[in-house]
Amino acid sequence: MKMFAAFAAAFLLVAGPASAHLPVGAKAPNFATQAALAGKAFGFNLKAALAKGPVVLYFYPKAFTKGCTLEAHGFAEATPEFARYGATVIGVSNDEIETLKRFSQEACRDKFAVAVATPKIVQAYDAALVSDGKETGLTQRTSYVIDRNGRIAFVHSDLDYKDHVRLTLEAVRKLKAKPRR
């Protein structure tokens, strides 16, 4: 496991920066996929989640790697604040559902769900991590804030996990101040 983590960390350093993403104002592609929360699998549907409030949809490369685990811890700690503004947080990666069940407990601390990024979802959100012109099979580290109208309100794409939680929370706070169209 340590060897895999070292390989993944080295690989992510070689991968180019994530630059492609959906633009602010674009209609967020609707999707349904398998997800896990507190170790239990369920079906996640973006449209249904948006009916409850804004959604923070964040793509991350690989469960149980250092940066992805630290990012999940950050989102877990901030979950009460996101909930205060009516936002749902959902992490998305190419990991299998069994891995995500464990990740939802251990890294997400049972606070928010993580979902399977199918190839269709990755393509729709332009979230494939590319290195040397080739897709790696991983997703970029890109965070989207989607407003209740299904529009992209904010995007942050950076392989460094450190600002994703803070910036998405700021974007959600700003949304709360705007009336629904």
Secondary structure, 3 states (H helix, E strand, C coil): CHHHHHHHHHHHHHCCCCCCCCCCCCECCCCEEEEEECCEEEEEEHHHHHCCCCEEEEECCCCCCHHHHHHHHHHHHHHHHHHHCCCEEEEEECCCHHHHHHHHHHCCCCCCEEEECCHHHHHHCCCEEEECCEEEEEECCEEEEECCCCEEEEEEECCCHHHHHHHHHHHHHHHHHCCCC
